[in-house]
């Protein structure tokens, strides 16, 4: 009896599901460890959070209380934890994984409405990743659909790095060295040890700021660099997120972005630079005219 070979795109998407699900499981457990946050007197009270969106502030949106107030919100988070663990489990069958991906994809958007404070690029990347994973699972027999999903995830990941680097480059505080000490002196994202190192060392702060700018901006080169250099670039990206997790508490960033790397690797292996060469693009443009 022979085992059917796994297609490279399916392997990449499976790896994306598994790695990113670790971050989702951690997020669910973090929230469940602090149930007081979601009480009416908590920092994430639904009665307060709903006021941020005008259409949810009135009584017409009270039907959402069943899902967004305790105990409904706890049920939702527990189910997300189960779904994430299903994707982490290598022995989960296809149907279970289909349901888990669909559930996470839908509830990502529900939680975007419910939890407005403290969300960041992690949640945005998760939303895009799981919608692409869901699209791939909706067309299991269409190799082009699965490939498109992998390309979307990988492309979105690289675009996020480039956009983050260019946005920081446009900010004087990053170029001049004030941004890093400013971040590490905050209560939410700060670290007193790092702040003390940077506060009286303007040149070091400036170098650190430019290091982040350049580092984020060049990560997309992993798509076209030789294999060893590309792996080194992705390793540097993972190390950057690991540092953020250690010193800034952004542990979910690590899993959300590193979870896209298998799609990036798949994308790099199937890129044909001739398709985007200036000469070919010029020929296509002339034909359309």
C-alpha positions as CSV (number, residue, x, y, z in Angstrom):
1,X,0.0,0.0,0.0
2,X,1.5,3.3,-1.1
3,X,0.9,6.6,0.7
4,X,-0.2,9.5,-1.4
5,X,2.5,12.2,-1.6
6,X,1.6,15.5,0.0
7,X,1.7,18.4,-2.5
8,X,4.1,21.2,-1.5
9,X,1.3,23.8,-1.3
10,X,-0.7,21.5,1.0
11,X,2.3,21.0,3.2
12,X,2.9,24.7,3.4
13,X,-0.7,25.5,4.3
14,X,-0.8,22.8,6.9
15,X,2.4,24.2,8.5
16,X,0.8,27.7,8.5
17,X,-2.2,26.3,10.3
18,X,-0.2,24.5,12.9
19,X,2.3,27.3,13.8
20,X,-0.2,30.1,13.8
21,X,-2.6,28.0,15.9
22,X,-0.1,28.0,18.7
23,X,-0.5,31.8,19.0
24,X,-4.2,31.5,19.0
25,X,-4.1,28.9,21.8
26,X,-1.9,31.2,23.8
27,X,-4.2,34.2,23.3
28,X,-7.2,32.2,24.4
29,X,-5.5,30.9,27.5
30,X,-4.3,34.4,28.4
31,X,-7.9,35.7,28.2
32,X,-9.3,32.8,30.1
33,X,-6.7,33.2,32.8
34,X,-8.2,36.7,33.5
35,X,-12.0,36.2,33.4
36,X,-12.5,39.4,35.5
37,X,-11.5,41.5,32.4
38,X,-14.8,40.7,30.7
39,X,-17.1,41.4,33.7
40,X,-19.2,44.5,33.7
41,X,-16.7,46.1,36.0
42,X,-13.6,44.8,34.1
43,X,-11.3,46.6,31.8
44,X,-12.9,44.9,28.8
45,X,-16.5,45.2,29.8
46,X,-18.8,44.8,26.9
47,X,-21.0,47.6,28.2
48,X,-18.0,49.9,27.6
49,X,-16.4,48.3,24.5
50,X,-19.7,48.5,22.6
51,X,-19.7,52.3,22.9
52,X,-16.8,52.5,20.5
53,X,-19.1,51.5,17.6
54,X,-22.2,53.7,17.3
55,X,-24.4,51.0,15.8
56,X,-23.7,48.7,18.7
57,X,-24.3,51.2,21.4
58,X,-28.1,51.1,21.4
59,X,-30.5,48.5,22.6
60,X,-30.9,47.0,19.1
61,X,-27.5,45.4,19.6
62,X,-28.4,43.8,22.9
63,X,-28.8,40.4,21.2
64,X,-25.0,40.3,21.1
65,X,-24.9,40.3,24.9
66,X,-25.5,36.5,24.9
67,X,-22.2,36.0,23.0
68,X,-20.1,38.9,24.2
69,X,-20.9,39.1,27.9
70,X,-20.0,36.4,30.5
71,X,-20.5,33.5,30.3
72,X,-20.9,33.6,26.5
73,X,-17.5,35.2,25.9
74,X,-15.9,32.4,28.0
75,X,-17.6,29.8,25.9
76,X,-16.4,31.5,22.7
77,X,-12.8,31.6,23.9
78,X,-12.8,28.0,25.1
79,X,-14.1,26.9,21.7
80,X,-11.3,28.8,20.0
81,X,-8.8,27.1,22.2
82,X,-10.3,23.7,21.2
83,X,-10.1,24.7,17.5
84,X,-6.5,25.8,17.9
85,X,-5.5,22.6,19.6
86,X,-7.2,20.7,16.8
87,X,-4.9,22.4,14.3
88,X,-1.9,21.8,16.4
89,X,-2.7,18.1,16.8
90,X,-0.9,16.3,13.9
91,X,-3.5,13.4,14.1
92,X,-6.6,15.6,13.5
93,X,-8.6,14.4,10.6
94,X,-9.5,16.6,7.6
95,X,-13.1,17.3,8.6
96,X,-12.0,18.4,12.1
97,X,-9.4,20.7,10.6
98,X,-12.0,22.1,8.1
99,X,-14.3,23.0,11.0
100,X,-11.5,24.4,13.1
101,X,-10.2,26.7,10.4
102,X,-13.8,27.9,9.5
103,X,-14.6,28.6,13.2
104,X,-11.3,30.5,13.8
105,X,-11.8,32.5,10.6
106,X,-15.3,33.6,11.6
107,X,-14.6,34.2,15.3
108,X,-11.5,36.3,14.4
109,X,-13.9,39.0,13.1
110,X,-16.3,38.5,16.0
111,X,-13.5,39.1,18.5
112,X,-12.4,42.2,16.5
113,X,-15.8,43.7,17.4
114,X,-15.7,42.4,21.0
115,X,-12.1,43.2,22.0
116,X,-11.1,46.6,20.8
117,X,-8.4,47.5,23.3
118,X,-5.0,45.9,23.0
119,X,-5.4,44.5,19.5
120,X,-2.6,45.0,17.0
121,X,-1.0,43.6,13.9
122,X,-1.2,40.1,15.3
123,X,-5.0,40.1,15.0
124,X,-5.0,41.7,11.6
125,X,-2.5,39.1,10.3
126,X,-4.5,36.3,11.8
127,X,-7.7,37.5,10.1
128,X,-6.1,37.6,6.7
129,X,-4.3,34.3,7.2
130,X,-7.3,32.3,8.3
131,X,-9.6,33.7,5.6
132,X,-7.0,32.6,3.1
133,X,-6.8,29.2,4.8
134,X,-10.6,28.9,4.7
135,X,-10.6,29.8,1.0
136,X,-8.1,27.0,0.3
137,X,-10.3,24.5,2.2
138,X,-13.4,25.5,0.4
139,X,-11.8,24.4,-2.8
140,X,-9.9,21.3,-1.8
141,X,-9.7,20.0,-5.4
142,X,-8.6,23.2,-7.0
143,X,-4.8,23.4,-6.9
144,X,-4.9,27.0,-8.2
145,X,-7.1,28.1,-5.4
146,X,-4.8,26.5,-2.8
147,X,-1.7,28.0,-4.5
148,X,-3.4,31.4,-4.6
149,X,-4.1,31.1,-0.8
150,X,-0.4,30.3,-0.1
151,X,0.7,33.2,-2.3
152,X,-1.7,35.6,-0.6
153,X,-0.5,34.6,2.9
154,X,3.2,34.9,1.9
155,X,2.7,38.1,0.0
156,X,0.7,39.7,2.8
157,X,3.4,38.8,5.3
158,X,6.2,40.3,3.2
159,X,4.1,43.4,2.5
160,X,3.5,43.9,6.2
161,X,7.3,43.9,6.9
162,X,8.0,46.3,4.1
163,X,5.1,48.6,5.1
164,X,6.2,48.6,8.7
165,X,9.8,49.5,7.8
166,X,8.9,52.3,5.4
167,X,6.4,53.7,7.9
168,X,9.1,53.9,10.6
169,X,11.5,55.4,8.1
170,X,9.0,58.2,7.6
171,X,8.9,59.0,11.3
172,X,11.5,61.4,12.6
173,X,11.5,59.8,16.0
174,X,12.7,56.5,14.6
175,X,15.4,58.1,12.4
176,X,16.7,60.3,15.1
177,X,16.6,57.7,17.9
178,X,13.8,58.8,20.2
179,X,11.4,56.0,19.3
180,X,13.2,53.1,21.0
181,X,13.7,54.7,24.4
182,X,10.1,56.1,24.3
183,X,8.7,52.6,23.7
184,X,10.7,50.9,26.4
185,X,9.8,53.5,29.0
186,X,6.0,52.7,28.7
187,X,4.1,50.5,31.1
188,X,2.4,48.4,28.4
189,X,5.3,47.6,26.0
190,X,8.3,48.8,28.1
191,X,11.2,47.1,29.7
192,X,13.1,49.0,32.4
193,X,16.4,47.1,31.7
194,X,16.4,48.1,28.0
195,X,15.3,51.6,28.8
196,X,18.1,52.2,31.2
197,X,20.6,51.0,28.5
198,X,19.2,53.3,25.8
199,X,18.1,56.5,27.7
200,X,21.6,58.0,28.0
201,X,23.0,56.6,24.8
202,X,21.6,58.6,21.9
203,X,23.9,57.0,19.3
204,X,22.9,53.5,20.4
205,X,19.2,54.4,20.3
206,X,19.6,55.8,16.8
207,X,21.4,52.7,15.6
208,X,18.7,50.5,17.2
209,X,16.0,52.5,15.4
210,X,17.7,52.3,12.1
211,X,18.3,48.6,12.7
212,X,14.6,48.0,13.0
213,X,13.8,50.2,10.0
214,X,16.3,48.4,7.7
215,X,15.6,45.0,9.1
216,X,11.9,45.2,8.5
217,X,12.3,46.7,5.1
218,X,14.6,44.0,3.7
219,X,12.8,40.9,5.0
220,X,10.9,40.6,1.7
221,X,14.3,40.0,0.0
222,X,13.8,36.4,1.4
223,X,11.6,35.9,-1.7
224,X,14.5,36.3,-4.2
225,X,17.7,35.6,-2.3
226,X,19.6,32.3,-2.6
227,X,18.3,29.6,-0.3
228,X,20.8,29.9,2.5
229,X,20.6,33.7,2.6
230,X,16.8,33.5,2.5
231,X,16.7,31.2,5.4
232,X,19.0,33.5,7.3
233,X,16.7,36.4,6.5
234,X,13.7,34.5,7.9
235,X,15.7,33.5,10.9
236,X,16.5,37.1,11.6
237,X,12.8,38.0,11.3
238,X,11.9,35.2,13.8
239,X,14.6,36.4,16.2
240,X,13.2,39.9,15.9
241,X,9.8,38.7,17.0
242,X,11.3,36.5,19.7
243,X,13.0,39.6,21.1
244,X,9.7,41.5,21.0
245,X,8.1,38.7,22.9
246,X,10.8,38.7,25.5
247,X,11.1,42.4,26.1
248,X,7.8,43.9,25.0
249,X,5.4,41.1,25.8
250,X,4.3,40.7,22.2
251,X,4.4,36.9,22.3
252,X,1.5,36.4,19.9
253,X,3.3,38.4,17.2
254,X,5.9,35.6,17.1
255,X,3.4,32.9,16.2
256,X,1.3,35.0,13.9
257,X,4.1,36.2,11.7
258,X,6.4,33.2,11.8
259,X,3.3,31.1,11.1
260,X,3.3,32.7,7.6
261,X,6.8,31.7,6.8
262,X,6.0,28.3,5.3
263,X,3.9,30.2,2.8
264,X,6.8,32.6,2.2
265,X,9.1,29.6,1.5
266,X,6.6,28.1,-0.9
267,X,6.2,31.4,-2.6
268,X,9.9,31.9,-3.0
269,X,10.4,28.4,-4.5
270,X,7.7,29.0,-7.1
271,X,8.6,32.6,-8.1
272,X,9.7,33.2,-11.6
273,X,11.5,36.5,-11.8
274,X,11.2,36.5,-15.5
275,X,7.5,37.0,-15.1
276,X,8.1,40.4,-13.5
277,X,11.1,41.5,-15.5
278,X,11.0,45.1,-16.8
279,X,11.2,43.8,-20.4
280,X,8.3,41.4,-20.1
281,X,6.1,43.9,-18.2
282,X,6.8,46.4,-21.0
283,X,5.8,43.9,-23.6
284,X,2.6,43.2,-21.8
285,X,1.8,46.9,-21.5
286,X,2.4,47.5,-25.2
287,X,0.1,44.6,-26.2
288,X,-2.7,46.0,-24.0
289,X,-2.4,49.3,-25.7
